[in-house]
């Protein structure tokens, strides 16, 4: 079983853009948003993926991700619950750590979140200068919850 341990932060400025060593365009939707099993379909640049995430403790949760044919991913996106999220992902290396900074588009324009996956819960890391408030474990910032009108 795969386990993802990540930390999420709001971003305070756009200096990540100049620090980025790469970018990707992402479209993603959710076939299931149930907290105990989230099923996400993603198209990143020209590749498709399906991801299943289980319940965790806020920082760590079971995760399974598989590459799928791009055409299948595009058809699955059409089956997803609205909204389909669009974002640009910036990759920033900071003191040996690979940060992913997601700049959201459409109805989520203006939201920018930085994430860092770590090897274990005790891993210590320095924060890059663009990182602000930590929102790890705050369900309002789970991708499966973004853009849902309640």
Secondary structure, DSSP 4 states (H G I P E B T S, - for coil): --EEEEEEEEE-SSTHHHHEEEEEEEEEEEEEEETTEEEEEEEETTEEEEEEEEEESSSEEEEEEEEE-HHHHHHHHHHSEEEEEEEEEEEEEETTEEEEEEEE-GGGTT-EEEEEE-SSTT---PPPTTEEEE-TT-GGGSTTTTT---
